[in-house]
Amino acid sequence: MSLNFPLHFSSVRQRLVLAVMTAALLVIVLAPSSASASAYGVQYWGAFTVNVGGQNIGIPSGQLAHKVNGSGARIDSEWAHITTTPGFCNWRVDYVYRDAENNREYRRIRTATQYGCDTWAYAPSVYPGNVRRGTACAQLYRSGAYVTRQCHSIF
């Protein structure tokens, strides 16, 4: 069985037009597009151990959840929330940005201390805009003392 295709590109001009159109199509198909990316992560801290039937089970004292919304090196919004055992008082979250080249902090957005005690609460959201390649972290503090952090890579 033979297949016959009626298209014949005999002239140089026709071949050139075909080559240019093929190249243009490849550029469109293979061109990198802007990636929309978001990230969500949870970091647990502290723990106490419970013995259940002779088995020691670690239970975290709390968790820090952190969400980044954006695309590439632009962060449109960022938030964090905590879930803890009772008695977690006078806390705040700092949003900290470090560059990829030398891991140095270049920006910190310090939120207001949340006075009082919470077991579940959101930290204030921030809108940092353009950031450098590196990491974006939410760092949790209790009565001014560092507790934990949760980070996302920014490419």
C-alpha positions as MATLAB code, in Angstrom:
seq = 'MSLNFPLHFSSVRQRLVLAVMTAALLVIVLAPSSASASAYGVQYWGAFTVNVGGQNIGIPSGQLAHKVNGSGARIDSEWAHITTTPGFCNWRVDYVYRDAENNREYRRIRTATQYGCDTWAYAPSVYPGNVRRGTACAQLYRSGAYVTRQCHSIF';
ca = [
       0.000    0.000    0.000;
       1.414    3.348   -0.909;
       0.367    6.791    0.257;
       0.531    9.714   -2.132;
       0.654   13.228   -0.770;
      -0.374   15.918   -3.250;
       1.849   18.620   -1.679;
       5.136   19.198   -3.447;
       7.452   21.960   -2.388;
       9.530   22.471   -5.452;
      10.508   26.096   -5.241;
      13.051   27.542   -2.833;
      10.533   30.179   -1.792;
       7.958   27.556   -0.791;
      10.562   25.633    1.199;
      11.687   28.809    2.968;
       8.097   29.736    3.885;
       7.507   26.229    5.200;
      10.716   26.352    7.274;
       9.824   29.743    8.768;
       6.295   28.615    9.624;
       7.603   25.416   11.215;
      10.155   27.362   13.262;
       7.487   29.843   14.406;
       5.193   27.007   15.442;
       8.007   25.347   17.418;
       8.805   28.610   19.204;
       5.178   29.000   20.223;
       4.810   25.396   21.369;
       8.152   25.098   23.165;
       8.431   28.593   24.643;
       8.483   28.621   28.442;
       5.359   30.055   29.927;
       4.938   31.900   33.161;
       4.321   29.297   35.822;
       1.668   29.978   38.374;
       2.808   28.386   41.574;
       1.554   28.196   45.097;
       2.924   26.280   48.038;
       1.507   25.098   51.352;
       3.442   23.434   54.130;
       3.189   22.584   57.816;
       5.942   22.516   60.437;
       5.302   20.803   63.779;
       7.096   21.856   66.941;
       7.575   20.643   70.455;
       6.350   17.275   71.561;
       5.403   15.229   74.510;
       5.331   11.467   74.645;
       2.374    9.309   75.574;
       2.721    5.605   76.343;
      -0.120    3.628   74.801;
       0.002   -0.119   75.372;
       3.766   -0.049   75.860;
       4.314    2.023   72.711;
       5.672    5.582   73.080;
       3.870    7.983   70.756;
       5.114   11.540   70.188;
       2.445   14.224   70.009;
       3.405   17.694   68.743;
       2.672   20.746   70.861;
       1.594   22.685   67.804;
       1.846   23.326   64.117;
       2.667   26.300   61.939;
       1.010   26.226   58.510;
       2.313   28.539   55.783;
       0.858   29.339   52.338;
       2.518   31.268   49.505;
       0.535   32.343   46.422;
       2.338   33.664   43.377;
       4.247   32.983   40.212;
       7.989   32.791   39.662;
       9.723   35.348   41.869;
       6.529   37.270   42.609;
       4.550   36.548   45.775;
       1.027   37.898   45.496;
       0.022   36.903   49.029;
       1.348   34.934   51.957;
      -0.249   33.811   55.208;
       0.326   31.565   58.186;
      -1.782   30.064   60.941;
      -1.084   28.205   64.136;
      -2.757   25.300   65.866;
      -1.481   24.663   69.396;
      -2.140   23.197   72.774;
      -3.844   25.614   75.204;
      -1.723   28.345   76.706;
       0.122   29.579   73.582;
       0.226   33.294   74.315;
       1.677   36.542   72.978;
       2.811   35.228   69.604;
       3.697   36.714   66.237;
       4.831   35.556   62.795;
       7.637   37.182   60.822;
       7.846   36.597   57.072;
      11.548   36.251   56.255;
      13.191   36.194   52.811;
      16.686   34.839   52.098;
      18.541   34.965   48.801;
      19.723   31.813   47.035;
      23.308   32.945   46.466;
      24.500   33.246   50.055;
      21.419   32.429   52.165;
      21.418   35.915   53.687;
      18.271   37.514   54.977;
      17.448   40.570   52.870;
      13.889   41.303   53.984;
      11.711   40.714   57.030;
       8.053   41.616   57.418;
       7.358   41.620   61.140;
       3.707   41.292   62.078;
       2.204   42.647   65.275;
       2.302   40.514   68.413;
      -1.036   38.810   69.023;
      -1.574   39.421   72.731;
      -3.650   36.878   74.598;
      -3.724   33.108   74.255;
      -4.842   31.076   71.242;
      -5.175   27.458   70.213;
      -5.996   28.197   66.551;
      -5.435   31.525   64.816;
      -4.290   33.214   61.618;
      -1.344   35.556   61.491;
      -1.831   38.696   59.401;
      -1.502   38.125   55.639;
       1.214   39.981   53.723;
       1.655   40.967   50.076;
       5.418   41.099   49.427;
       5.403   41.429   45.611;
       8.679   40.753   43.796;
      11.274   38.762   45.735;
      14.681   37.259   44.952;
      15.354   33.608   44.208;
      15.838   31.803   47.510;
      13.438   31.048   50.350;
      10.306   32.585   51.821;
       9.732   31.560   55.439;
       7.144   32.130   58.137;
       8.904   32.276   61.524;
       6.884   31.876   64.708;
       7.768   33.662   67.954;
       6.221   33.274   71.410;
       6.747   36.102   73.910;
       9.624   37.256   71.673;
      11.404   33.855   71.639;
      11.834   31.872   68.413;
       9.672   28.712   68.207;
       9.893   27.323   64.636;
       9.728   28.191   60.953;
       8.264   26.801   57.738;
       9.911   27.658   54.392;
       9.282   27.419   50.659;
      11.814   27.662   47.826;
      11.377   30.501   45.360;
      12.764   29.950   41.837;
];
